[in-house]
Structures are given as C-alpha cells and as structure tokens.
Amino acid sequence: YWCGQYATSDNPHHDRKDISDAKKEMDEDEFREQYGGEFVHFAGKVFKDFRHDTHVIDPFEIPADWPRYRAIDPGFKDPFACLWVAVDSLGHIYVYREHYHRRQILSWHIDRIFEASKRETINYTVIDPAAGAKRIDNGMALVHQLCELGMPCIPGYNLSIMERVWRISEYLDVDPASGKPALMVFRNCPNT
C-alpha cells in the first residue's frame, strides 16, 4: 500500500478564499492539521480557543478603581500558582501578575504573595476547593493554614474539570461588539 499526505492547498480545485478564511479563524496548530495535512500533537493544550495574538496583551497600569482578586492553586511538586486578576467596568478579566514556583514551603509562597500585593487592595482570594480537605501530615486543611498565616481564602466552586474548561472557554470567546475576549493575560505572565 502507498499512503500520501497533502495540504488542502495542493488541490487546485479547492477554493483559495476558504483556505485564507480558515487560516484567519483557526489557531496555527489546528490550521496545520486541518488544512496543511500535518499530524499535529495537541496533547497538553486544554484551551483550543486560546490564541496568543488575541489573549496575551501588553501590560498596562491597572486603574485604582478596578476590583482585584487573587486565585491560588497550591502545589509543592507541581507548581504553587497564584494569579492576580482585575476586572474592568465592562466585565473584562485581566490576569496581570503571577506567582509560579515549585518545591517551596507554604510560608515562602505567602511572603512573596504578600510582598507583590502590598500596594493594592485585594477584594478576596479564591483557592482550589481541594485545599479544604484535611492534610495527612498535620490534620489541618490548607485553607485554614493560609488563614493562620494571614491570608484568608474562599474555596472555589467544586466544578468538574469539564465544567471548568467550558467556563474558561466561554471567557476566551471574542465579543463582536468590543472585539475583545472576556479574559486577557498580561505578557509578563508566561506560565498562565
């Protein structure tokens, strides 16, 4: 048997406008797979609608009147992540700072998060709901440990992974009226 691999553009009968329209609408990997005839590895890419040129923006001074929040996903072997988020008057969400480190004790993370937040008012901090479970090593839930260290947190909704993916995916949609997605990430947050 013989197997051939061709790009859509190799077909002289295929509409060129269709190809150029698809290139504008799809991310690079999807276009390479669907129109380029390439075998593209999508593993690890949860949010297929995330586009660097749409969702990653240059940092700017966050206006003082925008509400600010933090979101924590604790980890030790996996990264301990904290995101700082601001919301504008139209409901657009901006991730403007991140803390992303592995293999450090809890107090080390908290010290750095407090230092990064010291000149701003944070309305509240949300944490992964799993942080409410009691730990085996000390019998205390992480959310309570954080509270003792001066960082009270609200456990996030205990949604399934798919529900979380769907919710974030909705924020990635571009609003035709504003031409902007509901969620944008500052360029200085490379791990987000």
Protein Blocks (a to p, Z undefined) as FASTA:
>chain_A
ZZddddfklpmkbcfklmmmmmmmpcfklmmmmmnopacdfehilblmbcfklmpccddd
ddfklccdddddddfklccddddddddfkopacdfbdcddehiafklmmmmmmmmmmmcc
cfbacddfklmpccfklopafklmmmmnopacdddddddfklmmmmmmmmmpccfklopa
fbdcdfklmkZZ
